[in-house]
Amino acid sequence: MTKAELRITYRLKRKKLSETELDDYSLEIANQLLQLDIWNFSFYHVFLTIIEQGEINTDYILNILSGKDKNIVLPKSDFKKGVLQNFLLTDSTTIKKNKYNIPEPVDGIPIPAENIEVVFIPLLAFDKNGNRVGYGKGFYDTFLASCKPETIKIGLSFFEAETRIISDIFEGDIALDYCVTPKQVYRF
């Protein structure tokens, strides 16, 4: 399937999940993450859940990071430039939804991409080679290209891997190091 076809297919699959399933699967993904050897770093980039898109509830991941006293970095989309700005989550961070219902920090302490060591990535689908399908705007490809090469890239998915995404893979696409589902961890 093409990326466009996968986007349609996986958006429909998400819509079929009940609120209970979304929450249970999100918790299972967070528990799977605890099995990874990724908890010795300082700066973790985490997206905030777009409820209207049926995304993974990242509150569980945020709680893990807070409990481990890690620096949590939140993205803010700049649609004019097509880039993510990154801000440190603090007690005084104000979160507001933008016009696309994306919860984001209003402003805050900017964190350069090269400081970020682990990135949790939203996606719709992925394959067994670590290729991913997002919403198609390229924000994460641009952002990940500005991170250090050794930055750990972790996709989060309710669903298991496609065998292979056979078209629409571009040179600028950045593959995952891991993808975590409720049932397993894929390593690439």
Secondary structure, 3 states (H helix, E strand, C coil): CCHHHHHHHHHHHHHCCCHHHHHHHHHHHHHHHCCCCCCCCCEEECCCCCHHHCCCCCHHHHHHHHHCCCEEEEEEEECCCCEEEEEECCCCCCEEECCCCCEEECCCCECCHHHCCEEEEECCEEECCCCEECCCCCHHHHHHHHCCCCCEEEEECCCCCECCCCCCCCCCCCCCCEEECCCCEEEC
